[in-house]
Each structure stands twice: as C-alpha cells, then as structure tokens.
C-alpha cells in the first residue's frame, strides 16, 4: 500500500518542485514539505541496520543543530526538502537513455569490428567511458554483458577494475551526472568553465590506468563467435546527434538563465526524451521506461531515507553556521593551514565517510555547503573538481556504494568489498599525485 502511494508522490513531487523553482510559491513549498516527509516515512521502512544507524545519527544531529542555532519551526522545517532535487535527478535523468536503447545493436556492431584490433580490456574501458557519458550507470551492466564472455576468469579482476574506473571518470565530465550538476550549482562555476578541468583529470587518470594495468589477454578459444555485420553509420549519428543537441540545450539554458544546472536538467529531461522518443518511433519504449522508473523507486528506498534525512542535517548545519562564529573559525582554518594539508584532510574525510556507509552525494553536498560559504582557499573550478574527485574516490573504494553492490551480482564469488579493493592501489597513486598537483596550482 505504501509503495503504491510512492508511485503517486514521486511524479507529484517533481511537478511541484519545478513549479516552485519557476514561481517560488510558499503554498507549493508547503505541499512539497508534506510530500517529502511522506516519502521519507515510506522509504524509512526499507532501511537496513546501517541505514537505520545513519538515519538516527543524522536526525539527532539535525535536532541538536537546530536547538543550538535558535531557529524557529518554520526555518527548520523548510530544510527537509534540501535533497529533493537530488532524489528527483536520480529517478528521472535515466529517461534520457531510453531512446538510445534501440541503437545498442549498432554499437555492438562497431565493437565487433574493434575487437579484431584492440584488446578486449582496453575496448571495455573505452566503451564504458563513452556510454557512461550517455546512459550513466546503465553502462556498467551493459559492458559486463558484452565483454565478460570474451575473457577468461583470471582477467575478471582487471575487467571489473577498468569498467568501474571508467564509469567513475565519466561522471566527472557528463552533464547528466548528478555530481557535476551539484558542483556547478553550488560553486557558481559554469559547466563550460568546469569541464576542461575535469577532462584533464579524466585524461590523466586514464593514462595512469594504462600504465598500471596490463591490457594483454588471450581470448578463450570457445568464445562465442559473432555474426559479421556492416556498421550502420547513419544510425550511429541518429543516436549521438540528439544527445549532443541535448547537451547544447542544457549549456544554452545555463548561460542564458539564472537556474542551476540541476534544475535545468529536471526541467528539460522529461519533455526532451519524450520528444526524442516520439520522433524516432519509440514512444512505447519511453512510456515503459518512464513507468518503470516510477515503479522502480522502491529499489532506491534504502539510500533515499539516508539522503533525505542527511539533507535536513545539512540544512540544520547551515542554520547553525549562520547563527554563530563557526564559519569564521572555518575561514581562519583554511587561511592558516597549508593547502596541501587541507586537501589531504578533505580527501580522508570524504573517503572515510564513504567507507562507513554514508552516501557519496551526501558528503559532496556537505563539503560544497561548507566551502562555498567562506572565502575559497583555492580557485573555485579546482575546488569543485577536487570535491567531485573525492566523491568518485569514495564511490569506487566503498563496499557500500551502489556501483560496487551492483557489480558483485554480475560476478559470482566477488563481494562489494572485494570489488572495492581492486581500486585501492590505483586510487592511492592517483590521489597522491592529484593532491600534489592541485596544491601547487593553488599556491601559484
């Protein structure tokens, strides 16, 4: 019964959120608060032990901070909707991948030709990176399905490490990922201002990955032979061109409006994907995917309860920071401590919090709130980039991340913890180099 109620609450919450974003109605905000509390209650029933502990800690922390801040009920209660945009983003942005599904056989034709010339591991890494730019997390199980049968079992650790790494690097770049949209919205840096930094980071990481991972592997003799088919270039253009147009629409709106990138995507993604589906004769598929996204909300409930209550904690923290001298102490700390030390501490906290089960987006938003409230200790594009990399590091290294939990189900014998351990050596080298380079740039 409660799950069915969520199917009504989610679309209504999206409608009200967009209405409030455009018109700023107090009445609409009030209804949003009620629906958010209702959704939190529905999601809380599916919380496991780890999620229940985190819910309790965030709830107690929020109440304490509200009491210390001296804020009134009205001020405190509005903070409950802090993470609603992230919840809606997670649920509805995957719709942009709906019209792409019909073209996946054409992508596989390209891969078949490339397999004759490129190592399956290298091809898998590149495929995951490119497809992650378009269809986000869906690229990982797709990659596994395409390449797993081409490799012997002894190569599975490298396949897992490379595909997860490529996905993590892609979400540093793609505008349909929540990480970069959150960062753009908080820092005030435009997407076009941030993406060159992220491309440089992703490129350096891919080069390092190539140096650290042996890509040579013998394909099993009994690997399934695929039928040779000519590549249909026209259909590939039909897949990529509308997506590039979608990116152009987002960037244009960002440059010419006062809305944040995340709000722009939430305004555009449903109608744009619908029009794309209709024009390509895939309305039925789009409708199925849209219904599936709403009905599949229960699969997100465990993380939704933590994200929503953490949003209230962050809003309560802001009330406390605004009411006292805590921001002055933070500003004094960032001004008096070497940048290198600050970056090491930030990365340690972001990764450490992920390791105990706190969702990476919660940590990202918390640090964005803190460090954009004081005089920045380094250029904003670098600060935003560094925090995003910390989020990705936490996602790759945490046994509780959705990515690692999903991958363990595709490879029998692997746990999410063992999947996470495949990244430790690479991330240790990468993050050490990154902290050093960012520190040097910030001190120039």
Buried (B, 14 or more C-beta within 10 A) or exposed (E): EBEEEBBEBBBEBBEBBBBBBEEEEEEBBBBBBEBBBBBBEBBBEBBEEBBBBBBEBBBEBBBEBBEBBEBEEEBBBBBBBBBBBBBBBBBBBBBBBBBBBBBBEBBBBBBBEBBEEBBBBBBBBBBBBBBBBBBBBBBBBBBBEBBBEBBEEEBBBBBBBBBBBBBBBBBBBBBBBBBBBBBBBBBEBBBEBBBEBBEEBBEBBBEBBEEEBEBEBEBEEEEEEEEEEEBBEEBBEBBEEBBEEBBEBBBEBBEEEEBBBBBBBBBBBBEBBBBBBEEBEBBEBBEEBBEEBBBEBBEBBBBBBBBBBBBBBBBBBBBBBEEEEBBEEBBEBBEEEEBBEBBBEBBEBBBBBBBEBBBBBBBBBBBBBBBBBBEBBBBBBBBBBBBBBBBBBBBBBBBBBBBBBBBBEBBEEBEBEBBBBBBEEBBEBBBEEBBEBBBEEBEE
